[in-house]
Structure formats: C-alpha cells, structure tokens
Amino acid sequence: MMKRILLLLAVLLTACGAQSSPTTPVPSATPPPVAQAAPPPKTTDTPVPSPLPPTPTTPLSPTFVLYRDARGGFTIELPENWNRRALPEGVGVTATAFNATARYLLSLALLDEPLSATRQAQIVEEIKNSLLDPYLVQAPDFSAASDPATGRYVLRGTATLTGTPTTIEVSLEQTDAGVLILQSWLAPTQLWPDFVDLFKQPMEASLTVDAAALRRLSP
C-alpha cells in the first residue's frame, strides 16, 4: 500500500530462457534388440520470485517553490512539480499534483462587511458541489462546523469519486482586514494523513495576503 504521496515502487521483472540446439540423427545399422531403460524422471525449474524493494521508512520531503500573484495580492509556496494556474477570474490559484491525485484551490476576495455564518455555509456548499461535479460520486459523507474563535468555517468529508475513496475539505474565513480566504483540498483518503503533514499544513502556513493590493484591485 502506498503510504506516501508521490511514492513509486518499481518492481523489476526479469525473465531468462535457454534454447537447446537440435541434434542431427546419425544413421547406423540396426542394433540387436536391447532392454529399454526407464526414462529419467522429468524435472521442472521453479522460478525464484524477484524480491520487492523495501518500503522506505523515511518520509518524502517535497520541494516547494514560491508562487507570487502577478497583481501582488498574495504569495504561497506550492509543490515544485505541481501544475499551477492563476484563476481566470478573481484573485487566486489552482494547483494539481502531476498525477492528478491531489488538487488545491485558493480564492481571495475583499468584503468590508462581516460575512454571516449562513452565507459562509452557502458558499462552502457551492464550492463542494462544484468540486464533485466532474466525478461519479458514491457514498458522500460530509460534516461542517464553524470555529467561533477564528470565524473559520470548515466542511470536510469523504466520498468515492469515480471508484477512488477521496477526502475533500473546503474552508472559508474572513480576516480582520476584510479579506475572504477560500481554500479547498482533494486527495485520496488513504493518503490524507500524510498529505496533511507533507503538503496541506506547509502550504497553508506559507500563505501571505496583501490586503492593500487586493483593495486596489477591487472595482
């Protein structure tokens, strides 16, 4: 079972065979009849299976690169080998793992008045539905809660997406400067604990937002 995202186990299979050279019969005089000896028992070669490479005990350490919004709204460190694309509308970025097993979305906006908890829940639910829309969804199981201390609203759960058990998280918070920070994560459920430690937490910790730049960009 793959324990670390991006871990590839290469098993080299080798096969070898031997060919026997045909022999040319030599004509000879008919010998006198002799007793036939019993043929030797047939033997079969039992192939020795190639040993699997040992599973590394040291976790992978992904390499991050700084992504800087072209308009100066934010910076964030993203995995070096992920595909990155600025949002076509608004301020933000999407990032996808090279093998498409994990996806991240960041969207920023400025709102002077406080966002109600009801509206937070509506926005998060809409984002969750848009994430699931491209897939065949089975067994969805989600729950949501708001942190009174930070005002951060988080929806998290699991669903089988086109045959793959997947964990999805969507969060929305509003800073004291009025910046709305929307983030969503999608990764295979069996990888989720390691994914949080190796990718999610470092990426969230690296995010810096320039509220003044966002205000200049606001219509």
C-alpha positions, 0 to 999 in steps of 0.5 A: 500500500502506498503510504506516501504521496508521490511514492513509486515502487518499481518492481523489476521483472526479469525473465531468462530462457535457454534454447537447446540446439537440435541434434542431427540423427546419425544413421547406423545399422540396426542394433540387436534388440536391447532392454529399454531403460526407464526414462529419467524422471522429468524435472521442472525449474521453479522460478525464484520470485524477484524480491520487492524493494523495501518500503522506505521508512523515511518520509518524502520531503517535497520541494516547494517553490514560491508562487507570487500573484502577478497583481501582488495580492498574495504569495504561497509556496506550492509543490515544485512539480505541481501544475499551477494556474492563476484563476481566470477570474478573481484573485487566486490559484489552482494547483494539481499534483502531476498525477492528478491525485491531489488538487488545491484551490485558493480564492481571495476576495475583499468584503468590508462587511462581516460575512454571516455564518449562513452565507459562509455555509452557502458558499462552502456548499457551492464550492463542494458541489462544484468540486464533485461535479466532474466525478461519479460520486458514491457514498458522500459523507460530509460534516461542517462546523464553524470555529467561533474563535477564528470565524473559520468555517470548515466542511470536510468529508469523504466520498468515492469519486469515480471508484477512488475513496477521496477526502475533500475539505473546503474552508472559508474565513474572513480576516480582520482586514476584510479579506475572504480566504477560500481554500479547498483540498482533494486527495485520496483518503488513504493518503490524507494523513500524510498529505496533511503533514507533507503538503496541506499544513506547509502550504497553508502556513506559507500563505501571505495576503496583501490586503492593500493590493487586493483593495486596489484591485477591487472595482 
